[in-house]
């Protein structure tokens, strides 16, 4: 019998656990021809999320496992830990708030059995605000235009990954992670399906505006050097424009003379050049910051325990 792991990263999702158990029990009952593992990752929660995970594990240790991270690392690292500790032949990633419908799981399994390695779910519609939907669309268009990696639109982490995909992702140990891009980068045989996102029944979203902006910037700088080329292009363009303007000033001065009242022109030129320089330095800083974090060679995370056992940890540094 094939084993399937459902990975549920959670940060302050104490109120969602009754719904989690209800849905996971339905998954077991409706897909009884598979062995199931429900892997919960506590991402440094400050409420009783960990206690709820321990309760589930103790009530059914055969099916429920948990990883307790040593602090809040963010969802990307929590999923990294999930990849390391999942034991299934396939892995399904779901949000702990249960906005991802379990009704999509049988279709994912069917395509997996047909030979697809990555069955990703695309939202048919979204209950997000108009601005958030549009900015998301613009971001994916921009990212696709800047990289030669095919990026799936309107997709998140809700997907089924074959063990081969999980092992490939485990080998990618960078700490500045953008897993959505990694799914595309590793390749493999992909298939898209559609789903309707569920209403959040408890708690609130942990994604702030600034965390979403940081995720977007991280995605762009992780998979393309186009911003660096843009900085180089701006530098060349400004240099050419400045040289043409220099020739113009020399000619005007020699032919007609030049009164002293050039202050506004000088200020505009200085501010423009300063803005271009600061933009270029900012782009360089983003990439340099990523290099700085990666060259330290630190592990992506530490854990307090796996299923309550503090010493039962995996050496992932050689994965």
ChimeraX commands (.cxc) that place a marker at each C-alpha (Angstrom):
marker #1 position 0.00,0.00,0.00 radius 0.5
marker #1 position 1.38,3.40,-0.98 radius 0.5
marker #1 position 1.89,5.98,1.74 radius 0.5
marker #1 position 0.92,9.63,1.35 radius 0.5
marker #1 position 2.03,12.41,3.71 radius 0.5
marker #1 position -0.04,15.55,4.17 radius 0.5
marker #1 position 2.21,18.39,5.32 radius 0.5
marker #1 position 0.55,21.08,7.46 radius 0.5
marker #1 position 2.86,23.96,8.51 radius 0.5
marker #1 position 1.22,25.95,11.30 radius 0.5
marker #1 position 1.88,29.23,13.06 radius 0.5
marker #1 position -0.61,30.27,15.76 radius 0.5
marker #1 position -3.37,28.06,14.36 radius 0.5
marker #1 position -4.71,26.78,17.69 radius 0.5
marker #1 position -8.31,27.46,16.68 radius 0.5
marker #1 position -8.03,25.38,13.49 radius 0.5
marker #1 position -7.26,22.00,15.03 radius 0.5
marker #1 position -10.80,20.70,15.39 radius 0.5
marker #1 position -11.24,21.40,11.69 radius 0.5
marker #1 position -7.86,19.86,10.87 radius 0.5
marker #1 position -8.76,16.62,12.64 radius 0.5
marker #1 position -12.22,16.51,11.08 radius 0.5
marker #1 position -10.78,16.93,7.58 radius 0.5
marker #1 position -7.88,14.52,8.03 radius 0.5
marker #1 position -10.22,11.83,9.34 radius 0.5
marker #1 position -12.36,12.32,6.24 radius 0.5
marker #1 position -9.29,11.99,4.03 radius 0.5
marker #1 position -8.46,8.65,5.68 radius 0.5
marker #1 position -12.02,7.36,5.38 radius 0.5
marker #1 position -12.55,8.45,1.77 radius 0.5
marker #1 position -9.13,7.26,0.54 radius 0.5
marker #1 position -8.71,4.05,2.50 radius 0.5
marker #1 position -6.57,2.40,-0.21 radius 0.5
marker #1 position -3.62,4.56,0.89 radius 0.5
marker #1 position -1.64,4.69,4.12 radius 0.5
marker #1 position -1.73,8.21,5.53 radius 0.5
marker #1 position 0.68,10.34,7.52 radius 0.5
marker #1 position -0.34,13.79,8.72 radius 0.5
marker #1 position 2.83,15.78,9.44 radius 0.5
marker #1 position 2.32,18.98,11.42 radius 0.5
marker #1 position 5.13,21.52,11.68 radius 0.5
marker #1 position 4.97,24.02,14.51 radius 0.5
marker #1 position 6.68,27.18,13.28 radius 0.5
marker #1 position 7.43,28.72,16.66 radius 0.5
marker #1 position 3.81,29.40,17.59 radius 0.5
marker #1 position 3.09,31.53,20.63 radius 0.5
marker #1 position -0.39,30.12,21.33 radius 0.5
marker #1 position -1.35,26.49,22.10 radius 0.5
marker #1 position -0.68,25.19,18.59 radius 0.5
marker #1 position 2.08,22.87,19.84 radius 0.5
marker #1 position -0.14,21.47,22.58 radius 0.5
marker #1 position -2.82,20.71,20.00 radius 0.5
marker #1 position -0.26,18.88,17.85 radius 0.5
marker #1 position 0.89,16.83,20.85 radius 0.5
marker #1 position -2.73,15.95,21.60 radius 0.5
marker #1 position -3.32,14.72,18.06 radius 0.5
marker #1 position -0.13,12.68,18.06 radius 0.5
marker #1 position -0.91,11.02,21.37 radius 0.5
marker #1 position -4.44,10.18,20.28 radius 0.5
marker #1 position -3.26,8.56,17.02 radius 0.5
marker #1 position 0.54,8.19,16.79 radius 0.5
marker #1 position 0.21,5.95,13.74 radius 0.5
marker #1 position -1.12,8.77,11.59 radius 0.5
marker #1 position -0.20,12.07,13.26 radius 0.5
marker #1 position 3.38,13.28,13.61 radius 0.5
marker #1 position 4.75,16.70,14.46 radius 0.5
marker #1 position 7.96,18.67,14.22 radius 0.5
marker #1 position 8.47,21.48,16.72 radius 0.5
marker #1 position 10.86,24.09,15.33 radius 0.5
marker #1 position 13.07,25.94,17.79 radius 0.5
marker #1 position 11.62,29.33,16.79 radius 0.5
marker #1 position 9.50,31.05,14.12 radius 0.5
marker #1 position 11.42,30.66,10.84 radius 0.5
marker #1 position 8.58,31.41,8.42 radius 0.5
marker #1 position 6.50,29.15,6.21 radius 0.5
marker #1 position 9.24,28.55,3.64 radius 0.5
marker #1 position 11.58,27.02,6.23 radius 0.5
marker #1 position 8.70,25.17,7.91 radius 0.5
marker #1 position 8.00,23.46,4.59 radius 0.5
marker #1 position 11.71,22.69,4.27 radius 0.5
marker #1 position 11.52,20.87,7.60 radius 0.5
marker #1 position 8.42,19.05,6.38 radius 0.5
marker #1 position 10.29,17.81,3.30 radius 0.5
marker #1 position 13.00,16.46,5.58 radius 0.5
marker #1 position 10.68,14.57,7.92 radius 0.5
marker #1 position 7.96,13.35,5.53 radius 0.5
marker #1 position 8.04,9.58,4.98 radius 0.5
marker #1 position 5.36,9.12,2.31 radius 0.5
marker #1 position 5.74,8.04,-1.31 radius 0.5
marker #1 position 3.98,11.31,-2.12 radius 0.5
marker #1 position 3.56,14.57,-0.23 radius 0.5
marker #1 position 0.55,16.88,-0.26 radius 0.5
marker #1 position 1.10,20.40,1.09 radius 0.5
marker #1 position -1.92,22.13,2.65 radius 0.5
marker #1 position -2.51,25.23,4.75 radius 0.5
marker #1 position -3.36,24.56,8.38 radius 0.5
marker #1 position -6.31,26.98,8.21 radius 0.5
marker #1 position -8.02,24.42,5.91 radius 0.5
marker #1 position -8.74,26.90,3.12 radius 0.5
marker #1 position -7.43,24.24,0.77 radius 0.5
marker #1 position -10.28,21.79,0.12 radius 0.5
marker #1 position -9.70,18.09,0.74 radius 0.5
marker #1 position -12.12,17.42,-2.12 radius 0.5
marker #1 position -9.21,18.08,-4.51 radius 0.5
marker #1 position -7.09,15.28,-3.04 radius 0.5
marker #1 position -8.67,12.33,-4.95 radius 0.5
marker #1 position -8.04,14.12,-8.26 radius 0.5
marker #1 position -4.43,14.76,-7.23 radius 0.5
marker #1 position -3.98,11.09,-6.38 radius 0.5
marker #1 position -5.52,10.00,-9.68 radius 0.5
marker #1 position -3.09,12.08,-11.72 radius 0.5
marker #1 position -0.21,10.90,-9.54 radius 0.5
marker #1 position -1.16,7.29,-10.27 radius 0.5
marker #1 position -1.19,8.19,-13.97 radius 0.5
marker #1 position 2.47,9.17,-13.73 radius 0.5
marker #1 position 2.50,12.89,-12.92 radius 0.5
marker #1 position 5.13,13.92,-10.36 radius 0.5
marker #1 position 3.82,17.38,-9.45 radius 0.5
marker #1 position 0.06,17.93,-9.42 radius 0.5
marker #1 position -0.38,21.60,-8.59 radius 0.5
marker #1 position -3.70,23.25,-7.70 radius 0.5
marker #1 position -4.77,26.53,-9.29 radius 0.5
marker #1 position -7.43,28.72,-7.72 radius 0.5
marker #1 position -10.47,28.96,-9.96 radius 0.5
marker #1 position -11.54,32.15,-8.19 radius 0.5
marker #1 position -10.29,34.24,-5.31 radius 0.5
marker #1 position -12.02,35.97,-2.41 radius 0.5
marker #1 position -9.13,38.42,-2.04 radius 0.5
marker #1 position -9.47,42.13,-2.69 radius 0.5
marker #1 position -9.23,43.48,-6.24 radius 0.5
marker #1 position -5.89,45.15,-5.48 radius 0.5
marker #1 position -4.35,41.99,-4.05 radius 0.5
marker #1 position -5.52,39.89,-7.01 radius 0.5
marker #1 position -4.17,42.40,-9.52 radius 0.5
marker #1 position -0.81,42.85,-7.81 radius 0.5
marker #1 position -0.46,39.06,-7.69 radius 0.5
marker #1 position -1.18,38.82,-11.43 radius 0.5
marker #1 position 1.30,41.61,-12.21 radius 0.5
marker #1 position 3.93,39.93,-10.08 radius 0.5
marker #1 position 3.62,36.58,-11.87 radius 0.5
marker #1 position 3.71,38.31,-15.27 radius 0.5
marker #1 position 6.83,40.22,-14.25 radius 0.5
marker #1 position 8.53,37.11,-12.84 radius 0.5
marker #1 position 7.75,35.08,-15.96 radius 0.5
marker #1 position 9.06,37.84,-18.22 radius 0.5
marker #1 position 12.35,38.01,-16.29 radius 0.5
marker #1 position 13.15,34.29,-16.12 radius 0.5
marker #1 position 13.26,31.39,-18.56 radius 0.5
marker #1 position 11.75,29.03,-15.98 radius 0.5
marker #1 position 8.04,28.33,-16.63 radius 0.5
marker #1 position 6.12,29.77,-13.67 radius 0.5
marker #1 position 2.63,28.44,-12.93 radius 0.5
marker #1 position 0.15,31.29,-12.44 radius 0.5
marker #1 position -2.39,31.48,-9.61 radius 0.5
marker #1 position -0.72,28.61,-7.81 radius 0.5
marker #1 position 0.59,28.34,-4.30 radius 0.5
marker #1 position 1.90,25.51,-2.18 radius 0.5
marker #1 position -1.26,23.39,-2.42 radius 0.5
marker #1 position 0.00,20.47,-4.50 radius 0.5
marker #1 position 0.96,16.82,-4.55 radius 0.5
marker #1 position 4.65,16.02,-4.98 radius 0.5
marker #1 position 6.02,12.60,-5.83 radius 0.5
marker #1 position 8.88,11.33,-3.68 radius 0.5
marker #1 position 11.31,12.17,-6.49 radius 0.5
marker #1 position 10.28,15.84,-6.27 radius 0.5
marker #1 position 10.57,15.84,-2.49 radius 0.5
marker #1 position 14.09,14.40,-2.67 radius 0.5
marker #1 position 15.06,17.04,-5.24 radius 0.5
marker #1 position 13.75,19.82,-2.99 radius 0.5
marker #1 position 15.56,18.34,0.01 radius 0.5
marker #1 position 18.85,18.75,-1.84 radius 0.5
marker #1 position 18.25,22.50,-2.22 radius 0.5
marker #1 position 19.42,23.76,1.17 radius 0.5
marker #1 position 19.44,27.52,0.66 radius 0.5
marker #1 position 17.90,29.48,3.52 radius 0.5
marker #1 position 16.73,32.38,1.35 radius 0.5
marker #1 position 13.94,30.25,-0.09 radius 0.5
marker #1 position 11.18,30.81,-2.59 radius 0.5
marker #1 position 9.64,27.37,-2.82 radius 0.5
marker #1 position 7.08,28.38,-5.44 radius 0.5
marker #1 position 9.94,29.00,-7.84 radius 0.5
marker #1 position 11.71,25.82,-6.76 radius 0.5
marker #1 position 8.73,23.71,-7.85 radius 0.5
marker #1 position 9.20,25.07,-11.36 radius 0.5
marker #1 position 13.01,24.93,-11.28 radius 0.5
marker #1 position 13.24,21.20,-10.48 radius 0.5
marker #1 position 11.05,20.32,-13.46 radius 0.5
marker #1 position 9.50,16.81,-13.49 radius 0.5
marker #1 position 6.15,15.85,-15.02 radius 0.5
marker #1 position 3.56,18.44,-13.97 radius 0.5
marker #1 position -0.22,18.64,-14.12 radius 0.5
marker #1 position -2.52,21.47,-13.07 radius 0.5
marker #1 position -5.98,21.11,-11.56 radius 0.5
marker #1 position -8.49,23.72,-10.37 radius 0.5
marker #1 position -10.06,24.22,-6.95 radius 0.5
marker #1 position -12.30,26.65,-5.12 radius 0.5
marker #1 position -10.62,28.21,-2.11 radius 0.5
marker #1 position -12.55,27.74,1.11 radius 0.5
marker #1 position -13.53,30.50,3.54 radius 0.5
marker #1 position -11.28,30.76,6.56 radius 0.5
marker #1 position -13.38,29.54,9.48 radius 0.5
marker #1 position -11.07,30.54,12.32 radius 0.5
marker #1 position -8.06,32.72,13.02 radius 0.5
marker #1 position -6.62,35.29,10.63 radius 0.5
marker #1 position -4.04,35.40,7.86 radius 0.5
marker #1 position -0.41,35.61,9.01 radius 0.5
marker #1 position 0.69,37.30,5.78 radius 0.5
marker #1 position 1.11,41.05,6.18 radius 0.5
marker #1 position 1.62,43.46,3.29 radius 0.5
marker #1 position 5.34,43.74,3.99 radius 0.5
marker #1 position 5.83,39.97,4.27 radius 0.5
marker #1 position 4.16,39.55,0.86 radius 0.5
marker #1 position 6.40,42.25,-0.62 radius 0.5
marker #1 position 9.45,40.52,0.86 radius 0.5
marker #1 position 8.31,37.20,-0.62 radius 0.5
marker #1 position 7.88,38.82,-4.04 radius 0.5
marker #1 position 11.33,40.43,-3.96 radius 0.5
marker #1 position 12.85,37.16,-2.80 radius 0.5
marker #1 position 11.16,35.36,-5.69 radius 0.5
marker #1 position 12.54,37.76,-8.27 radius 0.5
marker #1 position 16.09,37.84,-6.90 radius 0.5
marker #1 position 16.16,34.05,-6.47 radius 0.5
marker #1 position 15.49,33.13,-10.08 radius 0.5
marker #1 position 16.76,35.92,-12.29 radius 0.5
marker #1 position 19.65,38.38,-12.55 radius 0.5
marker #1 position 17.51,40.76,-14.65 radius 0.5
marker #1 position 17.49,43.49,-11.95 radius 0.5
marker #1 position 21.30,43.55,-12.06 radius 0.5
marker #1 position 21.17,43.91,-15.82 radius 0.5
marker #1 position 18.60,46.66,-15.41 radius 0.5
marker #1 position 21.01,48.52,-13.12 radius 0.5
marker #1 position 23.77,48.13,-15.72 radius 0.5
marker #1 position 21.44,49.32,-18.49 radius 0.5
marker #1 position 20.42,52.37,-16.45 radius 0.5
marker #1 position 24.07,53.15,-15.80 radius 0.5
marker #1 position 24.89,53.03,-19.53 radius 0.5
marker #1 position 21.77,55.00,-20.44 radius 0.5
marker #1 position 22.45,57.74,-17.91 radius 0.5
marker #1 position 26.09,57.93,-19.02 radius 0.5
marker #1 position 25.05,58.35,-22.66 radius 0.5
marker #1 position 22.44,60.98,-21.79 radius 0.5
marker #1 position 24.96,62.81,-19.58 radius 0.5
marker #1 position 27.56,62.80,-22.37 radius 0.5
marker #1 position 25.05,64.16,-24.91 radius 0.5
marker #1 position 24.02,66.84,-22.42 radius 0.5
marker #1 position 27.69,67.69,-21.84 radius 0.5
marker #1 position 28.24,68.21,-25.56 radius 0.5
marker #1 position 25.09,70.34,-25.70 radius 0.5
marker #1 position 26.28,72.56,-22.83 radius 0.5
marker #1 position 29.70,73.05,-24.42 radius 0.5
marker #1 position 28.17,74.03,-27.76 radius 0.5
marker #1 position 25.62,76.40,-26.21 radius 0.5
marker #1 position 28.28,78.03,-24.04 radius 0.5
marker #1 position 30.70,78.56,-26.92 radius 0.5
marker #1 position 28.07,79.88,-29.33 radius 0.5
marker #1 position 25.66,81.93,-27.22 radius 0.5
marker #1 position 27.26,82.00,-23.82 radius 0.5
marker #1 position 25.58,80.68,-20.69 radius 0.5
marker #1 position 24.09,82.83,-17.93 radius 0.5
marker #1 position 24.52,81.76,-14.34 radius 0.5
marker #1 position 20.86,80.77,-13.87 radius 0.5
marker #1 position 21.41,77.00,-14.39 radius 0.5
marker #1 position 20.63,76.08,-10.79 radius 0.5
marker #1 position 17.32,74.21,-11.45 radius 0.5
marker #1 position 18.91,72.17,-14.24 radius 0.5
marker #1 position 21.85,71.26,-12.03 radius 0.5
marker #1 position 19.59,70.20,-9.14 radius 0.5
marker #1 position 17.35,68.08,-11.36 radius 0.5
marker #1 position 20.40,66.40,-12.89 radius 0.5
marker #1 position 21.98,65.70,-9.50 radius 0.5
marker #1 position 18.75,64.30,-8.05 radius 0.5
marker #1 position 18.17,62.11,-11.11 radius 0.5
marker #1 position 21.70,60.72,-11.06 radius 0.5
marker #1 position 21.52,60.21,-7.30 radius 0.5
marker #1 position 18.24,58.32,-7.65 radius 0.5
marker #1 position 19.70,56.01,-10.31 radius 0.5
marker #1 position 22.77,55.36,-8.17 radius 0.5
marker #1 position 20.70,54.57,-5.07 radius 0.5
marker #1 position 18.43,52.25,-7.09 radius 0.5
marker #1 position 21.46,50.41,-8.46 radius 0.5
marker #1 position 23.01,50.14,-5.00 radius 0.5
marker #1 position 19.71,48.82,-3.63 radius 0.5
marker #1 position 19.55,46.10,-6.29 radius 0.5
marker #1 position 23.17,45.14,-5.64 radius 0.5
marker #1 position 22.42,45.10,-1.90 radius 0.5
marker #1 position 19.54,42.65,-2.35 radius 0.5
marker #1 position 21.76,40.16,-4.14 radius 0.5
marker #1 position 24.70,40.76,-1.82 radius 0.5
marker #1 position 22.45,40.18,1.19 radius 0.5
marker #1 position 21.37,36.81,-0.22 radius 0.5
marker #1 position 25.00,35.85,-0.80 radius 0.5
marker #1 position 25.87,36.98,2.75 radius 0.5
marker #1 position 23.17,34.75,4.25 radius 0.5
marker #1 position 24.05,31.72,2.14 radius 0.5
marker #1 position 27.85,31.74,2.54 radius 0.5
marker #1 position 27.50,31.38,6.31 radius 0.5
marker #1 position 26.53,27.77,5.66 radius 0.5
marker #1 position 24.14,27.64,8.60 radius 0.5
marker #1 position 21.40,24.99,8.76 radius 0.5
marker #1 position 18.01,26.20,7.61 radius 0.5
marker #1 position 16.45,25.45,11.00 radius 0.5
marker #1 position 16.79,23.74,14.36 radius 0.5
marker #1 position 14.06,21.74,16.08 radius 0.5
marker #1 position 13.03,21.29,19.66 radius 0.5
marker #1 position 11.67,17.81,19.06 radius 0.5
marker #1 position 10.18,15.34,16.59 radius 0.5
marker #1 position 7.15,13.60,18.08 radius 0.5
marker #1 position 8.36,14.63,21.52 radius 0.5
marker #1 position 11.83,13.10,21.13 radius 0.5
marker #1 position 14.50,15.78,21.37 radius 0.5
marker #1 position 17.30,13.57,20.08 radius 0.5
marker #1 position 15.37,12.14,17.12 radius 0.5
marker #1 position 16.53,14.69,14.59 radius 0.5
marker #1 position 17.79,14.27,11.05 radius 0.5
marker #1 position 21.22,15.32,9.78 radius 0.5
marker #1 position 20.06,17.33,6.81 radius 0.5
marker #1 position 23.34,19.13,6.16 radius 0.5
marker #1 position 24.44,16.34,3.79 radius 0.5
marker #1 position 21.12,15.89,2.00 radius 0.5
marker link #1:1,2 radius 0.2
marker link #1:2,3 radius 0.2
marker link #1:3,4 radius 0.2
marker link #1:4,5 radius 0.2
marker link #1:5,6 radius 0.2
marker link #1:6,7 radius 0.2
marker link #1:7,8 radius 0.2
marker link #1:8,9 radius 0.2
marker link #1:9,10 radius 0.2
marker link #1:10,11 radius 0.2
marker link #1:11,12 radius 0.2
marker link #1:12,13 radius 0.2
marker link #1:13,14 radius 0.2
marker link #1:14,15 radius 0.2
marker link #1:15,16 radius 0.2
marker link #1:16,17 radius 0.2
marker link #1:17,18 radius 0.2
marker link #1:18,19 radius 0.2
marker link #1:19,20 radius 0.2
marker link #1:20,21 radius 0.2
marker link #1:21,22 radius 0.2
marker link #1:22,23 radius 0.2
marker link #1:23,24 radius 0.2
marker link #1:24,25 radius 0.2
marker link #1:25,26 radius 0.2
marker link #1:26,27 radius 0.2
marker link #1:27,28 radius 0.2
marker link #1:28,29 radius 0.2
marker link #1:29,30 radius 0.2
marker link #1:30,31 radius 0.2
marker link #1:31,32 radius 0.2
marker link #1:32,33 radius 0.2
marker link #1:33,34 radius 0.2
marker link #1:34,35 radius 0.2
marker link #1:35,36 radius 0.2
marker link #1:36,37 radius 0.2
marker link #1:37,38 radius 0.2
marker link #1:38,39 radius 0.2
marker link #1:39,40 radius 0.2
marker link #1:40,41 radius 0.2
marker link #1:41,42 radius 0.2
marker link #1:42,43 radius 0.2
marker link #1:43,44 radius 0.2
marker link #1:44,45 radius 0.2
marker link #1:45,46 radius 0.2
marker link #1:46,47 radius 0.2
marker link #1:47,48 radius 0.2
marker link #1:48,49 radius 0.2
marker link #1:49,50 radius 0.2
marker link #1:50,51 radius 0.2
marker link #1:51,52 radius 0.2
marker link #1:52,53 radius 0.2
marker link #1:53,54 radius 0.2
marker link #1:54,55 radius 0.2
marker link #1:55,56 radius 0.2
marker link #1:56,57 radius 0.2
marker link #1:57,58 radius 0.2
marker link #1:58,59 radius 0.2
marker link #1:59,60 radius 0.2
marker link #1:60,61 radius 0.2
marker link #1:61,62 radius 0.2
marker link #1:62,63 radius 0.2
marker link #1:63,64 radius 0.2
marker link #1:64,65 radius 0.2
marker link #1:65,66 radius 0.2
marker link #1:66,67 radius 0.2
marker link #1:67,68 radius 0.2
marker link #1:68,69 radius 0.2
marker link #1:69,70 radius 0.2
marker link #1:70,71 radius 0.2
marker link #1:71,72 radius 0.2
marker link #1:72,73 radius 0.2
marker link #1:73,74 radius 0.2
marker link #1:74,75 radius 0.2
marker link #1:75,76 radius 0.2
marker link #1:76,77 radius 0.2
marker link #1:77,78 radius 0.2
marker link #1:78,79 radius 0.2
marker link #1:79,80 radius 0.2
marker link #1:80,81 radius 0.2
marker link #1:81,82 radius 0.2
marker link #1:82,83 radius 0.2
marker link #1:83,84 radius 0.2
marker link #1:84,85 radius 0.2
marker link #1:85,86 radius 0.2
marker link #1:86,87 radius 0.2
marker link #1:87,88 radius 0.2
marker link #1:88,89 radius 0.2
marker link #1:89,90 radius 0.2
marker link #1:90,91 radius 0.2
marker link #1:91,92 radius 0.2
marker link #1:92,93 radius 0.2
marker link #1:93,94 radius 0.2
marker link #1:94,95 radius 0.2
marker link #1:95,96 radius 0.2
marker link #1:96,97 radius 0.2
marker link #1:97,98 radius 0.2
marker link #1:98,99 radius 0.2
marker link #1:99,100 radius 0.2
marker link #1:100,101 radius 0.2
marker link #1:101,102 radius 0.2
marker link #1:102,103 radius 0.2
marker link #1:103,104 radius 0.2
marker link #1:104,105 radius 0.2
marker link #1:105,106 radius 0.2
marker link #1:106,107 radius 0.2
marker link #1:107,108 radius 0.2
marker link #1:108,109 radius 0.2
marker link #1:109,110 radius 0.2
marker link #1:110,111 radius 0.2
marker link #1:111,112 radius 0.2
marker link #1:112,113 radius 0.2
marker link #1:113,114 radius 0.2
marker link #1:114,115 radius 0.2
marker link #1:115,116 radius 0.2
marker link #1:116,117 radius 0.2
marker link #1:117,118 radius 0.2
marker link #1:118,119 radius 0.2
marker link #1:119,120 radius 0.2
marker link #1:120,121 radius 0.2
marker link #1:121,122 radius 0.2
marker link #1:122,123 radius 0.2
marker link #1:123,124 radius 0.2
marker link #1:124,125 radius 0.2
marker link #1:125,126 radius 0.2
marker link #1:126,127 radius 0.2
marker link #1:127,128 radius 0.2
marker link #1:128,129 radius 0.2
marker link #1:129,130 radius 0.2
marker link #1:130,131 radius 0.2
marker link #1:131,132 radius 0.2
marker link #1:132,133 radius 0.2
marker link #1:133,134 radius 0.2
marker link #1:134,135 radius 0.2
marker link #1:135,136 radius 0.2
marker link #1:136,137 radius 0.2
marker link #1:137,138 radius 0.2
marker link #1:138,139 radius 0.2
marker link #1:139,140 radius 0.2
marker link #1:140,141 radius 0.2
marker link #1:141,142 radius 0.2
marker link #1:142,143 radius 0.2
marker link #1:143,144 radius 0.2
marker link #1:144,145 radius 0.2
marker link #1:145,146 radius 0.2
marker link #1:146,147 radius 0.2
marker link #1:147,148 radius 0.2
marker link #1:148,149 radius 0.2
marker link #1:149,150 radius 0.2
marker link #1:150,151 radius 0.2
marker link #1:151,152 radius 0.2
marker link #1:152,153 radius 0.2
marker link #1:153,154 radius 0.2
marker link #1:154,155 radius 0.2
marker link #1:155,156 radius 0.2
marker link #1:156,157 radius 0.2
marker link #1:157,158 radius 0.2
marker link #1:158,159 radius 0.2
marker link #1:159,160 radius 0.2
marker link #1:160,161 radius 0.2
marker link #1:161,162 radius 0.2
marker link #1:162,163 radius 0.2
marker link #1:163,164 radius 0.2
marker link #1:164,165 radius 0.2
marker link #1:165,166 radius 0.2
marker link #1:166,167 radius 0.2
marker link #1:167,168 radius 0.2
marker link #1:168,169 radius 0.2
marker link #1:169,170 radius 0.2
marker link #1:170,171 radius 0.2
marker link #1:171,172 radius 0.2
marker link #1:172,173 radius 0.2
marker link #1:173,174 radius 0.2
marker link #1:174,175 radius 0.2
marker link #1:175,176 radius 0.2
marker link #1:176,177 radius 0.2
marker link #1:177,178 radius 0.2
marker link #1:178,179 radius 0.2
marker link #1:179,180 radius 0.2
marker link #1:180,181 radius 0.2
marker link #1:181,182 radius 0.2
marker link #1:182,183 radius 0.2
marker link #1:183,184 radius 0.2
marker link #1:184,185 radius 0.2
marker link #1:185,186 radius 0.2
marker link #1:186,187 radius 0.2
marker link #1:187,188 radius 0.2
marker link #1:188,189 radius 0.2
marker link #1:189,190 radius 0.2
marker link #1:190,191 radius 0.2
marker link #1:191,192 radius 0.2
marker link #1:192,193 radius 0.2
marker link #1:193,194 radius 0.2
marker link #1:194,195 radius 0.2
marker link #1:195,196 radius 0.2
marker link #1:196,197 radius 0.2
marker link #1:197,198 radius 0.2
marker link #1:198,199 radius 0.2
marker link #1:199,200 radius 0.2
marker link #1:200,201 radius 0.2
marker link #1:201,202 radius 0.2
marker link #1:202,203 radius 0.2
marker link #1:203,204 radius 0.2
marker link #1:204,205 radius 0.2
marker link #1:205,206 radius 0.2
marker link #1:206,207 radius 0.2
marker link #1:207,208 radius 0.2
marker link #1:208,209 radius 0.2
marker link #1:209,210 radius 0.2
marker link #1:210,211 radius 0.2
marker link #1:211,212 radius 0.2
marker link #1:212,213 radius 0.2
marker link #1:213,214 radius 0.2
marker link #1:214,215 radius 0.2
marker link #1:215,216 radius 0.2
marker link #1:216,217 radius 0.2
marker link #1:217,218 radius 0.2
marker link #1:218,219 radius 0.2
marker link #1:219,220 radius 0.2
marker link #1:220,221 radius 0.2
marker link #1:221,222 radius 0.2
marker link #1:222,223 radius 0.2
marker link #1:223,224 radius 0.2
marker link #1:224,225 radius 0.2
marker link #1:225,226 radius 0.2
marker link #1:226,227 radius 0.2
marker link #1:227,228 radius 0.2
marker link #1:228,229 radius 0.2
marker link #1:229,230 radius 0.2
marker link #1:230,231 radius 0.2
marker link #1:231,232 radius 0.2
marker link #1:232,233 radius 0.2
marker link #1:233,234 radius 0.2
marker link #1:234,235 radius 0.2
marker link #1:235,236 radius 0.2
marker link #1:236,237 radius 0.2
marker link #1:237,238 radius 0.2
marker link #1:238,239 radius 0.2
marker link #1:239,240 radius 0.2
marker link #1:240,241 radius 0.2
marker link #1:241,242 radius 0.2
marker link #1:242,243 radius 0.2
marker link #1:243,244 radius 0.2
marker link #1:244,245 radius 0.2
marker link #1:245,246 radius 0.2
marker link #1:246,247 radius 0.2
marker link #1:247,248 radius 0.2
marker link #1:248,249 radius 0.2
marker link #1:249,250 radius 0.2
marker link #1:250,251 radius 0.2
marker link #1:251,252 radius 0.2
marker link #1:252,253 radius 0.2
marker link #1:253,254 radius 0.2
marker link #1:254,255 radius 0.2
marker link #1:255,256 radius 0.2
marker link #1:256,257 radius 0.2
marker link #1:257,258 radius 0.2
marker link #1:258,259 radius 0.2
marker link #1:259,260 radius 0.2
marker link #1:260,261 radius 0.2
marker link #1:261,262 radius 0.2
marker link #1:262,263 radius 0.2
marker link #1:263,264 radius 0.2
marker link #1:264,265 radius 0.2
marker link #1:265,266 radius 0.2
marker link #1:266,267 radius 0.2
marker link #1:267,268 radius 0.2
marker link #1:268,269 radius 0.2
marker link #1:269,270 radius 0.2
marker link #1:270,271 radius 0.2
marker link #1:271,272 radius 0.2
marker link #1:272,273 radius 0.2
marker link #1:273,274 radius 0.2
marker link #1:274,275 radius 0.2
marker link #1:275,276 radius 0.2
marker link #1:276,277 radius 0.2
marker link #1:277,278 radius 0.2
marker link #1:278,279 radius 0.2
marker link #1:279,280 radius 0.2
marker link #1:280,281 radius 0.2
marker link #1:281,282 radius 0.2
marker link #1:282,283 radius 0.2
marker link #1:283,284 radius 0.2
marker link #1:284,285 radius 0.2
marker link #1:285,286 radius 0.2
marker link #1:286,287 radius 0.2
marker link #1:287,288 radius 0.2
marker link #1:288,289 radius 0.2
marker link #1:289,290 radius 0.2
marker link #1:290,291 radius 0.2
marker link #1:291,292 radius 0.2
marker link #1:292,293 radius 0.2
marker link #1:293,294 radius 0.2
marker link #1:294,295 radius 0.2
marker link #1:295,296 radius 0.2
marker link #1:296,297 radius 0.2
marker link #1:297,298 radius 0.2
marker link #1:298,299 radius 0.2
marker link #1:299,300 radius 0.2
marker link #1:300,301 radius 0.2
marker link #1:301,302 radius 0.2
marker link #1:302,303 radius 0.2
marker link #1:303,304 radius 0.2
marker link #1:304,305 radius 0.2
marker link #1:305,306 radius 0.2
marker link #1:306,307 radius 0.2
marker link #1:307,308 radius 0.2
marker link #1:308,309 radius 0.2
marker link #1:309,310 radius 0.2
marker link #1:310,311 radius 0.2
marker link #1:311,312 radius 0.2
marker link #1:312,313 radius 0.2
marker link #1:313,314 radius 0.2
marker link #1:314,315 radius 0.2
marker link #1:315,316 radius 0.2
marker link #1:316,317 radius 0.2
marker link #1:317,318 radius 0.2
marker link #1:318,319 radius 0.2
view
